[in-house]
């Protein structure tokens, strides 16, 4: 039953856009619309929850680091704020190829939230309002405004929903169940009913978080210290690399054991996850410790990362041991882990379930197909993770602004960025669990590296209006330097001189029997552009990021060209547009399942249609013949 305020009144402040929610998606959406010149109001159930990090104290990680750098290349804020507030940084997978290198930073949670709030407060065209939105207002299938719990009506031309995990949220551990949002904050209990009244299909999802343990009660001598990188790479392409070379905090690694697992198995009957008390579907790729013990019975230990939550707190995050077991079992379980024998819990672990949407109701621009001017981003779309949320929030905000500008929405396709893969998967593929980004989801990951996000996406950010002329000019100069140096290196000939042979021997590389180019030597796995500097006498002075691109583009030249040919084929299908008013039921040779799925998702292109579960290659052939005859 929809909520009805006792008194309704019209707020006279004029707004173009309302953003509902102030988490990572809401912050990016609100900043985008305000920076593009639209008067924006951002609603939050608590101003203390702005840019809150209610779970892990990290930004980035495998594939997630790619999202943050892409977001930065488009003009987003997350990369800049984490560069100012991190306490440790690591480039993950550095022993592997550059396609899977991913930045991951430990955040000072309180400082991150405070710094992002300061950015929002200083932003022109942006107002922050602590109030729960209870209803969306529409006329003739178009958004006209929102109504709050107090009865206030805020008229606007576009709304971006970024409600995160707050809609009808319920936190659970053992037999304890409280109707609150993350960290005990107020949940948003009424907007779901308004959404359902508008015909929006909802899911019930679940996620969880581990306990926070007092640092003073941990014996770190029984754990392995995990230090940050000696040389820190910033997330933002605008951050001076020298400014992030700081003294870093340490993380620590320990492991569960058979005793831990026995405690968990003996108490599964008390776990709401297994008793049926939790209705929501949890994330496959971020399971609770109960799930791990049940699903992987052959493993006698699981990694546990002890991570600081900030410089001004003793709270330590117990990564890898999220749980919804009762409090007494949590104490017994955590204290069975080496180094945690005397652990004191500051905050209990808990599971949280919440309402979210079936994202197949959205266009690739993140606008609802059925309601014009209503956009959506973040965990509300059925995803998980701060980075996935921020990326969607930015795109939703950009496209809400472009809608008001009378321009076509921005769609990043799967060959342009991880953001494109993320959004395409959400709006095209059926998912009954929180979606997590992974490098394996990207078909063209050799092209979509974190190191070249600025080269791939800054032109879009500039065209949109979030990347200024000065920053874009610097990028064009960088591209020019890269192209010139690649050209030079391809034409530098090296003979069998003593200096060359000694250098090759030093790196265990086969000696030369005849002359070759510098580029050919760079392609050897054991060599690199940097290692060959002593025998490259005419080498110009170049910035690190230029040298990095030269090395990667030469070393992986053959693989990159092959992937670019694959992208050409992909683009052909993406460029075959499907008319919005197409009548799938009238196409006789389409199978019934294909007609149902195509009618439900209404794909924009043949490429998108081909990725829908239940649409076969034969159905695509039928569609191509049909479109060719029109």
N, C-alpha and C positions, 0 to 999 in steps of 0.2 A: 504494500500500500504506500502510495507516494506521500511524502511529508508535506504538510501544509502549515505555513507560518500563520500566527494569529493576526498579524498585521502586515500588509504589503505596501511598500513605498518605492518610489522611483528615485534612484541616485542620479543627481544631475551632472556629475562629473562625466566628461565626454571621453570615451575610449573607443579605439578601433579594434583592439584585440584583448581578449581575456585568456590568461593562461591559468589553468587549474592545477595547482601543485607546484612545489618549489624544491623538488629533488633535483637530481642531475639532469633529467630531461627538461623539467620546467625552467631551470636556470638558463639553459642554452636556448630554449624556445623564446623566452621573454627577452633575453639580450638580443637575439636575432631580430625580432619584430621591432623592438625599440630602436636599435641601431639603424634599421632601415627606414626610420622616420615615422613609425606608427605609435600612437599613444597606447600604451599597454598597461594593464593591471594584472598583477600576479597574485593569485589567492593561495594561501597556505593555512592549514589547521593550526600551525604554530610557527612564528618567525624563528624560533629556536631550532626548527627542523630544516632550515634552508641549507641545501647542499649537504645534508646529513649523510654520514657513512655508517649505517646501522649494522653492517656486517663486517666484512674484512677491511683492514686498514691499508688497502692498496689501490693504486690506479695502474692500469696496464696489465701485462701478463701475456701469455701466448695468444696471439691474434687480437687480443684486447688492446695491446699497445699500438697495433696497426690502426685500430679505430680512433684512438686518441690523436695520433699524428695526422690522420685524415681529417678529423674534426678541426684540428688546428689549421690545416692547409685551406679549409673552407672558411675560416674566420671565427671558429668557436673559441671557448674560453678555458675549457678543462685543462689543456696542456700547459697554459700559462700559469694557472693557479697551482697545479701540482709542482711545477718547477720552483715556485716560491715557498712551498710548504712541505716538501719531502724530507725524510730523515734517513732514507737509504735508497739506493738505486742500483739496479742490475740489468744488464742486457742478457735476457734468457736465450738459450740455444746457440750461444756464440761459437760453440765447437762445430755447429752444422752450417749449412749453406745460408746465404743472406735472406732467402725467401721466408725463413722461419725465425729469424732474429726478432725478438720482441722486447721492448722496454717494460720494466716493472718497477714501480717506486712505492716504498712504504710511505704512507702519509702521516703527518701529524693531524689526526682527525679534527680536533677542535680548531686548529689553525686553518685547515683547509676550508671548513665550513665558514669560519669567521672572515677569511679572506674573500671567498666567493660572495658572501653577503655584502662586504664593502664594495665590491665591483658593482653589484646590483644597485646598491643605494646611491652610488655616484652616477649611474647611467641616466642620461637624459631620456625623457619620454616614458620612464618606467616608474610605476607606483607599486608598492608592496602592501597587501591587505591581509591581515590575519582574520580569516572568516571561512567557514565551511560552505562550499557551493552545494546546493541541494537539488537544483533543477536547471535543465537546459531549456531555453525558450526558442521556439521555432515558429515560422509562418511559411506555409506553402513549401515545405521541405528545405527551408533555408534557416540558418542560425540567426537569431536576432538579439541574443543576450543570455545572461545567467541570473539565477535568483539564489540568494544566500539563506542561511539558516535564520537570520534575523528578519527575513522578508524583503530585504533590499533587492531591487532589480537594477542590474548594470547592463545597459544597452551597448552592444558592440556588433561589429560586422564579421568577426571570426573568433572562434574559440579553439584553444589547443588543450586537450586533456592530457595531463601528465600526473595521474593520481598515484602512480607507483604501487605500493603494497598496502594502501590505506583503505580501499573500498571494502566496507564490512569486514575489516581486519579482525582476526582473532589470534591471540598468542597462547600457545599451549605447551606445557611440560607436565608430564605425569597426569594427575587428575586435575591440575590447575588450568583453568581456561579463563582468559580475560579478554573482553572485547575492546582491545586497544591496538594501535598501530605499533610500528617498531619502537624499541626503547621506551615503551610505556606511554608513548604519545597518543593523543586523541585519534581515534579512527574516524573515517568519513562514512557515515551509516546510511545516507539517504540518496546519494546520487545514482546508485545502482537502479533504484526503482524508476527514476526518471529516464535512464538509458533504456531500460526494458520497455517502458511505455512508448518509446520512440522506435521500438522494433529491433534494438541492437542485441545480438546474441552474446551471452556472457559465459565465461568459464569460471571454475573455482580452482585456483592454483595454490601451491604451498611451497614455502622455502624455509630455511632454518639458519640458525647461527649458533656457534659454540659459546661456552662460558668465557667470561673474562676473569683472569686469575691475578691476584696481587703479586707483583714482581718480587716483593720482599719475602714471599713464601716459597720461591722457586730456587732449587739447587742447580745452577747452570753448569757446575763441574761435571755433571752426568750427561751433558748434552754436547752436541757439536755446534760450534759457533759458525754462523753464516754471515760473512761480511759483504759489504757492497763492493761495486767495481772501483778500481783505483782511479780510473778516468771516467767521470760521469758524462753521459750523453743526455742533453735536455730533451724534453718532450716537444716543446714548442720550437718551431723554426725561427721564432723571433727572439728567443732567449740567448743571451751571450753565454757560450759554453764555459767561460771562465767563472761566471757568477754562480755556477752550480757545483764547483769543486769545494765541497764542505767536509767537515768531520762527520762521519756517518754513524748512526746507531747500528747495533748488531741484532740479527735474528738468531734463533737457535733451533736445532733439529733434534728431536727424540723420536721414540717409536712406541706404539702400543705393543702388547705381548699377549701370550695365551691367557694369563690371568685377567687382563682387561677384557678379552673376548668372552671369557667364561662369565664374568660379572654381567656383561651385556646380555648374553644368551639366557642367563638365569632370570633376567628381569624383563624379557620381551613381552610377557603378559601384562606388564605395567606400562608399556610404551604406547602412547596414543597412536603412533604410526602403524602399529600392528593390531591394536584393539578395535580399530574402526572409528575412533574418536575424531581422527583427522579425515576430512572428506576430500580435500584438495590434492591434486597431483603434484608431486615434487620433481625437482630437476634431476634428470638422469646423470648428468655429468658433474654434479656437486652433491653426492649422496651424504646422508647422515652416517655417523659411525655405526648405528644400528644396521642400516642398509648394507654397509660394507661388510660387516661381520656375517650377515645372513647370506648375502649374494656371493661372497668370496670366501667360503669356508676353508679353502685350502691354504689361504694366506695366514701365516702365523704372526705377522706384524704389519702395521700401517704407519706411514710417516705422520709425524705430528710437528708442525712448525709453531714455535712460540715467537710471536711478533709484537713489538711495542706499539701501543695505540697513540703515542705522542711523547713529546719531551717533558711535558708538565703533568704526567699522570703515571701511576704505577700499574695501570690496567694492561694486561698482556692478553692478546688474542690467541686462542688455542686452535690454530688452523688445522683442519683435517678431522676435527672431532665435534662437528655440529651434532646436536642431539635434542630430543624432546623427552628423555627419560626423567623420572621423578628426581627431585632435588637430592634425596639421600643416596640414590644410585649414582647421580652425577659425581658426588663427592668420592664415593668408593671407586668409581671408574677412573676419574682423573688421577686419583692418588695411587693408582696401580702403575702409572707411567713413570719411567725413570726420570728423576729430577722434580717430579710433582708430588712426591710422597707426603709433603706437608702443605700442599696447595690450599690456599684460602680463596674461595670464590667471591668475587665482587658482584658479578652479574651472572645469573643462571643462564644456561643454554636454553633455547626455546625454538619451537616451530611456529611459523606464522602462515595462516591461510587468508586468502583475499580474493576479491572479484577482479577479473580482467576480461578482455574481449577476445572473440575469435577475429584475428587480424585479417582474415580473408574478406572482411567487410570493408577494407580500406583499398583505395587506389595506391599505386606506387608512389604517389606524392604524399601519402599518409592522410589524405582527406577521405572522410567517409563517403562511400558511393551513394548512400541514400540521403545524406544530409549535407547540403552545400554549405561550405564555410566552417564545418566542424572537422578539426584535425586531431591527431592522436599520436603520442610518442611515449616510449619507455616501457617499464614493466607492465603498465596497463595494456600494452599490445601483446602480452604473453611472452616477453623476453625475460632474461635475468641479467644482472650485472650493471654496475654503474656506467661502464663505458658504452655498452649497447644502448642504455637509456639516453645518455648524453648525445650520442650520434643521431638517434631518432628524434630527440627533442630539437636539435639544430635543424634537421631537414624539415620537420613539421613547422617550425617557426619560420624558416625561409619561405616555405610554400604558402603559409598563411599570408605572409607579407606580399608575395607575388600574386596571390589571388586578389588582394586589395589593389594591387598595381595594375590589374588587368593583364598580367603576363602569364605565360605558360609555366607550370610548375617545373621545378628541377627534379630530374630522375637520374640518379647515378646508377649505371647498369653494372652487371656482374664483372665486366672486363675493366671497369674504371676504379673500383674500390671495394674494400671489405664492407663499407657502409651499404653499397649496392647489393652485395650478397646477402647481408643481414636483412634488409628491407624486402628484397625479392622473396627470400625464403619465408618471411613472416606473412606476406600478403598473398603468396601463391600456394604454399605447401601446408597441408593439414598437420597441425601439431597439437597434441593433447598434454603437453608438459612444457615447463618454462624453457625457452629457447636460449641456448648459449652459443656464442660465436667460437669457432675453431678454425685453424688454418686449413684443415682438411675439407672444409665446406667451400673453399674458394678454388675454382677450377684453374684460374690463371695466376696462382700465387707467386710465380717467379716474376711476373710483371707488377704485382701488387705488394711490393715490399714496403716495410715501414720507412726505409731510408729515402724512398723517392715519392712519398706522399705529396710533398709540395709540388713536384714536377707534374704529377698526375692531376691534381685537383685545384691548384691555386687559380688557374684561369677561370674556373667556375665560381670560386669565391670572389674573384675580382669582378666578374660579370654581374654577379648577384648584388655586390656592393659592400661586402664585409671585409674584403682585402683592399687596402688603399693603393693608390698609384705608386707610391714610393716603395712599398713592400713588393708589389708586383714587378716593378722595374728591377729590383735586386734579384728576383727569381729569373727574369729574362737574361740578366747579366751572367748569372750562374749557369744557365743552360748554354749560353754562348761559350763560356770558358770550358765546359765539359766537351762540347762538340769540337772545339779547336784542339784540345789536348788529345782527344781520341784520334783525330786526324793526324796529329803530329806523331803520336806513338806508333801508329800503323806504318809510318814511313821512316822510323828510326832503325837503321840497320846496325847490328852488332856483329863483330867478327869474333875470331877465336883467340882474342888477346888474353894475356895472362890474368888481367884484372877480372875479365868476364868468367874465365874458367875457375878462378879461385872463389868467386862469389857463388857460382853454381855448386862447387864442391862443398862450400860451407852450409848450403841448404839441402845437401843430399840429392842434388839434381844432376841428371845425365849431362856430361860435358858436350860441348858443341864439336862437330866434325867439319862444319862449314858455317858460313854466316847465316843469320836469321834476323827477323825483326823483333823489336822490343815487345810488340803485341803478342807474338808467338810465345815468348818466354813467360809473359804474364799469364797465359792460358794454362801453364803447367800448375798442377794442384799445389805443389810445395812452394811456389813463388807468388809474388804479388807486385803490384805497381810500386808500393812503398819499399819492398825489399830490393828492388832493382835500381833504386835511386843512385847508389854509388857508381854505376856504370852508365848512367844517363846524364851525360855532361851538360846537355843543353836544356835540362828540365827547368821550367819556369816555377816561381813561387806561387803556390795555389792554396786556397783554403782547404781544410780537412774534408768538408762535405763534397767538394769538387773532386778531390783525389779519390774519395770513396766511390763516387759514381763512375769515374774513369775505370777504376779497377774492376768493378762488378760488370759494367757493360762490355768490357773487353773479354774478361775471363769467361763469362756465360753467354757470349755473343750468339753461338749456334743455338743454344736452348731458348734464348730470348726471341730470336727470329722465328723459331718453330712455334712458340707460343703465340706470337703475333699473327702468324698465319691461321692458327686456330681461332683467334679473336675475330679475324676477318670473316670466317664462316659463321661464327656466333652472331656477328653484327648483321649479316644478311637476313637471318631469321628475326632478329630484334627489329629490323627496319621494315619488315612486312607487317604493317599495322592492320588491326582488325577493326572494322567499323563499330562504333558504340551501339548502334541499333541493330546489329546482326541478329537474325532469328535462327538460333541453333536448331530449334525443333523442326524447322522446314528443310534442314539438310538431311536428306533421306539415308545416306550411307553411314552417317555417324552412329556409333553404338549408343544405347540408351544411357549407360553410365557416363560416357563422354558428354552427352547432351546435358545431363544433370550437373556435372562438375563445371562445364563451360558456362552454363547459365548462372551457376552460383558465384563463380569468381569473376566472370566477364573479363578475360585477359585482354590487355591492350595490344599485344603482338603475338605472332606465331611463336616466337621464342618463349614468351611467358606461357603460352598455352602448352607447349611441349614439356614444361616442367611441372604441370599439374598431375598429381597422383590420380590415376584412373583414366588419363588420356594417353592412348597408345600411339606409337609411330604411324600406324595405319590411319588413325583418326586425324593426325596431322596432315597426312597425304590427302585425305578427303577434304580437309579444310583448305589446303593450298589449291586443289583443283576447283573448289567452289569459288574461292576468292578470285582465281584467275579467269573464271567465266563471267565475272561481274564487270 
